[in-house]
Amino acid sequence: MSKIAFLIFSHCEEQNVDDVNDMIENISYFHDDCDFFINHPTIEHQKIKTRHKLGTLNNSSFIFGAFEKMIKSLTIKEINNFDHFVLVSANQYFINKLILEKNVNYVQFYNVENWDSKYTGKNFSTKYEGFPIKQPYGLWDPKKMYEIFGIKNPMASNWECATLTKDVMILCKDNIDTVTETYPNADLISVFPGYMVLKSNQVWKFPSFFGTYDPSNKIKNSIIKIEQIDEKLKNGYSSVKRVNYSKDCQLKNYIRKNIMNK
């Protein structure tokens, strides 16, 4: 059984203590051996680890700024207390337990060219094809930081529900300054954690995570539907988004009533 640390990047403006506690209760319902480290700039909570206030999207380090502070604040001893670390976004909710293998990372890598038109879900092939660090909308790493890290097959990735081993977390801690020196005040959350997975040479798999912005979501709804929650639970998914930030959310109420209380 894997001991898991959940790194919750709560919403700075739209989530209060009750909302954060609800996220913790949701995760704890499915996971016995776990703990929490939370980023929020203002609320008082015993699990607050960092107080990074996010800057403007596309004009700041944004989520990566919080991740950077989290990595730097975690000690090696704290990291070694866990087997895996899960990055949790503020509008994400769990519907089942994560089943994790030792020394395996779970990351939604963009592993093929034109990934947005090809990805079909958690059972998609992990085969690396072409040069996927370049997607039709642009190049993820124009400064070729992958060469600095010795990564032969660079890929960007979705940070949400990324599940990293403790070995990868230590690599993050060892190499975080290289990122901020190479890309000052930039949001590298979709590049750096995945790069450390690749640098580790550990096995990676796609996570059992479904987001409404996934290419696998053919109906392109921004907020997940109840029917999709039922479908993803049936198909072996553990976590979904997007739900509302507040605990007073129809979708969260449905999960609490129909899944968590079974």
N, C-alpha and C positions, 0 to 999 in steps of 0.2 A: 504494500500500500504506500502510495506517495504522500509525503507531507507537503502541503501546498501553501504558499504565500500568495495572497491576492493583492495586487497593487491597484487600488481604486483611484482613478482620476476623475473625481467628482466635479460637477459643474459649479463653477465659482459663483454664479449669480442665481441659478435656478434650483439649487439643492440646499436644504437645511439639515439639521441634525436628524430629524425624523426620516427624511428621505435617504440619508446615508445609512442609518440604522436598518432601514428596510432592505437596502442592498445587502448588508451584512447578514441579516436574517435569511434572506433568499439564498445566498451562497452557502451559509452554514447548514441550512436544511438538507442540502445534498452532500455536504462534505464535513466529515467528523474531524479529521486531523488537519486543521488549517488555521491560519491567522491572517491579519490584515494590516496593510500599510496604506494610508490614505493621503492624497494631496487635496487640500482645500485651504484657501488663504485666510478665511475668517472664522469658521465655526469652531467651537470648543468640543473636542472629542478625544477620548483616550487613545484612539488608533491613528490620530493625525501624525504623519511622519514629516511631511513637507508642506510649505505654505506658498507655493508658487502661484502667482496670479498670471493667467494666460494673457498674452498679447493678442494683437489683431491677426486673424487668419491670413496667411500668405505674406504677412509683413513682420513676422517675429518668429521666435523659436517655438511658439505655441505649445502643443502637447510635448514636444521634445524637451522644452525647458523644464517641465515638471519631471519628466523621465530622468533628465540629467541630474537634477537635484535629488531625486529618489535614489539613483545609483550611488551618488557621492555620499549620501547620508547613511546608507546601509553599510554596516561593517562586514568584514569577511566572516566573522563569527556568526553574525545574524544570517548571512547568506548560507553558510554551511549548516544551519539549523533546518533547512528545507531541501526538498528534492526538486521542486518545480516552483516557478513564479509565473503567475497569470496576470496579464495586463487587462484591466477591466475598464471599459468606457462608461460614461455616466448614464447612457440610455441603453444599457445592455441588461439582460435579465436571464437567469438560469432556469432551465426546465428539467434538467437531469444532472446526474453526477458525471464529472470528467473522469474518464478511464485513461490513465496515463502509464506509459511504460518507462521504466528506469532508463536514464540517459538518452531519452528521445525528446526532441523538441517538436512543438506543434505550431506551425506558422503558415499563414495563408500567403505563400510566395506567389509572385507574378512570374511563373516559371517558363512561360512560352511567349513568343511574340504575339501581339494582338490578343492578350489574355482576356480582355473585357468581352470579347466575342466568342471565347472558347471555354472558359471555366464553367463547369457543370455542378460543382458542389464538393463536399468533403472527400468523395471517392475519386476525384480527378487524379490523373496520373501525375506523379512527382518528377517525371522525366524533364530534364532541362533541354529546351529546344531553341536554337538560334542565338540571338543576343537580346534577351528580354529586359535587360536594364533599360533598353530603349523601347518605349511603347509608342503607338501612333500619336499620342498627345505630347510626347517629349522624352527627354533623356533624364533619368532620375539622378545620375551622379556624373555631371559634366566634368568635374575635377578629377575623376578617376581615382577616388579614394580606395576603391577595391584593389588597386595596385599596391597601395601602401600596406594594406592588410594581407596581401598575398592571396586574394580570392580569384580563382580562375574563372568561375562561372557566376558572375554577380547577378543578383536579383533584388528588386524592391519587394516590399510585402505590406500587407495590411497589419497594423499594429494591434487592432482590436482582438482580444482573446488570444493573442500570441502567448504561448506557454513555453517558457525557457527553463532549461536545467540550471542548477546552481553553478555548473562549470561555465556556462555561457554568461551567467550574471557576473561571475568574477572576471571574465574576459571583457564584459562591458565596463566594469569598474577600472580595469587596467588600461582601457583604450579610449575612454570617454573624452579625454582632453584632445586627442588627435582630431576628433570630429569637430569640436568647437573651434579649434585652431584652423581647420580646413574650411569649415563653413560657419563663420561667426554669425550668431543671431539668426540661424536658419532652422526650419523644422525638419529635422532628419529622422523623425520617428518611423517613417516608412522605409528607411535605409539602414540605419545603424544596428538596431537589435537583430534584424535578419542577417546582416553581415557577420555579426558575432556568432550566430548559429553556423553559418557557412565556414567561418574561420576555425570553429571547434572541430570540424569534420565529424560531428555526431550525426546520427540519423535524424531526419525531419519528416514529419507527416502533416497533412492538412488537418486543422482542428475541426472538431464537431461543432462548428459555429456557423450560424446563418444570419447575414445582415440584409436588410431590404435593398441595399445598394449593390449586393453581390450580382455579378453577371448571371449567376444561376437563377436569380429571381426574374422571371420573364414578364411579370406584370408591372414592374417598376413602381410599386407603391412606396412612399416614403416612410409610413408607419406600418408596422407589421399587423396582419389581420389574425383574428382568432383561428380561422381555418388554417392559416399557415403555421401557427403554433402547434396545433394538433398534428398537422402533417409532418413537421420537423421532429416532433417527439416520437412519432411512429417510425420515422426513418433514422433514428439513432443520433439525433443532434442533442447537444447539451446546453447550448446557450443561443439566444436570439437577440436581435435588435432590428428596428428601432422601437422602443417603448418611450413613454413620456418620462421626464426627469423626476416628477413628483411621485410619491408612493400612492397618491390618490389618482390612480390611472386605471382605466377599464381593463387594459390588457394585464397589468400586474394583479389586479383583483381576480381576474379569471385564472391566472396561474396559481395564485395563492389558494383559491377555492377548489379548483378542479385538478390540480397536479400536486401541489404541496400537501394537501390534506387527505390524499388518498391513502 
